[in-house]
Amino acid sequence: MKTTTEISDPLLRQARKLAASGGVALRMLVEPGLRGVVSETKPATQFKLRKASVKGKGLQADRRDASWDGLRDLAYEGRGG
């Protein structure tokens, strides 16, 4: 696809000299540069929480109405927490 872009004159002169000395088209210099920039700015893969379910049927009957604070106290009971 053809497109138009503005490049500073000094940079364009350098790029044309480099392309000519390598016997390649200016496009052969521009495309790898753009690919590099695009690949560096790809978003990181999204974090996915692994499944960490345990077997069981939920809270014991006598704990179903407990508050979060109460459950935390039970979890840390005897562990110095």
Long-range contacts (C-beta under 8 A, 24 or more apart in sequence): none
